[in-house]
């Protein structure tokens, strides 16, 4: 069985922990939990006929007080950039983090999820921002840890990218 490390990367409070909980355990909690350092979960999946043991590293969010240690990314087969759709500035954060990640671990597969789609009435990500993602040729999708929208698809798509 192949083992693949995936890191969750983004600004603080974008929903990284909630996305992992929804994916691994099928649950969602409204309680905000700040990740200190790294929280590690595992999930075994079958992708394209291949058994994969995914090791999910939920890394603390980046903000003005705390920067992500890029050394956490070493050994990653892929990563998920998490954007909070209700906070446009979190998109700028993932642009910076992706550049740092590429510098640290090279060209490994990644996918971007724009989380909190269940709050789309408060959405700050529009066509202009989505066009920028497309121009960068990033794979992205809308998601919601609360409703489960796009969560399974996000992890599955990244797993497929890592196999090829």
N, C-alpha and C positions, 0 to 999 in steps of 0.2 A: 504494500500500500504506500502510495506517495504521501509525503507530509509537506504541507505548504504553509508558510507563515504569511499572514495578512495583517497589515497595520491599519488602524482607523486613525485618520489624521484630519485635523481641522482646528478652528478657533474654539474657545470655551463655549459650552452650552449650545452646541449645534445639534446634539442628539446622538453622538457617537455611542455612548453606553446604551441608550435606549434602542438603537438599531441592532446592536449585538444581542441584547436581551430578547428582542423580538425575533431575531433570526435563530438563535440557539435554543431559547426556551419557549418561544411563542407567546411571550408576555410583554405587557407595557405597564409602566407605573408613572403616575403624575408627579411623584416625588423626585425632586432634582437631586442627583448624586454627583458631587464633584469627584472626578477621578484624580487620585493622588498617584503620580508615577504611571504605572501600567497595570491594567487588570487583564488577565489572560483567560480566555475561554477556548473550548475545543468543540468541533463538530465534524462528524464524518459524513461525507456526501458521495454520491455517485454522479460523475459528470462525464458525459460522452463515453459511458461504459467503463470509466476509470474510477476506482475507489480513491478518494482523497481524504486525508485527515487534515482539516484546516485548523491551524493554531491562530486564533484571533487575538491580536494585541490591541487593546483599547487604551490608547495613549492619552494622557491628560491634554486638555485643550490649551491652545496658545492664546495669551493675552498680553497686555502691556507689562505685566509683572512677571510672567513666566513664559520662557521660550521652550519649544519642544527640543529635547535632546535628539539630534539626528542619529546618534549611535543606536537608539531604539530600533531604527529601521534596518540596521544591518542584518542580513540573512533573509530579508523579506523577498517573497516570490511575487508580491503585489501589494497594493495598498488602495484604500478607499478614501477619497477626499470628501469630507462632509461639509456641506454648505447649509446654513439656516436660511431658508427662503424668505423669512421675515426680517432678516438683517443683511442688507446688501454688502456691508463691510466684511462679512465672513467670506465672500467670494474673493475679495482682494487678498485676504489672509491665505486662502488655498492656492492662489496664484504664486505667492511667495513661497509657501511650503512645498509646492510641487517642484519649483526651481531648486530649492535646497535638497529635496529628496533625490532629484535626478543627479545632483552634484555628489551626493553621499553614496547612493547605491546604483547609479546608472539608469539605463532605460529598462526598467521593469514595468510590467503592465499595471495600470491603475484605472480606476473608474471614479466618476464624480456623482454623488447623489445630492440632490437639492431636497433637503429634508423639511418636514413640517408642512407638507402640502395640505393637511387637514386644516391649517390656518390660512388658506389662500386668500381670505378676505384681508389679511394683513400683509400680503405678499409684497416684497420689494424687488424681486427678481423679475425683470421683464424681457421683452424680445431683444433689446440691446445687449443685455448680459448673456442671454442664450446664444446670440449671434457671435459674441466674443468666444464662448466655449467652442462653438462650431468652427470658427476661424482657427483656433488652436488645435483643431482636430481631436478634441477630447470626447471620449464616450461619457455621456451623462444621462441621468434620468431623474424624474421627480419621484419623491418618496415620502412616506410618513411612518415613523416608528409607531405612532398611536394606532393607525388603522391597518398597518401592514403593507400598504401600497408600495410596490416597487422594491421591497426589502429582499425577498427571496430572489427576485430577478437580478438585483444588484450583485449579490454574492455569487450567484450562478454564472452570470456573465463574466465576472472577474475570474472565477475558477476556470472557465473555458479559455479565457485569454492566457492564463498561466500555463495551461496544458500545451497550447500551440507554440 
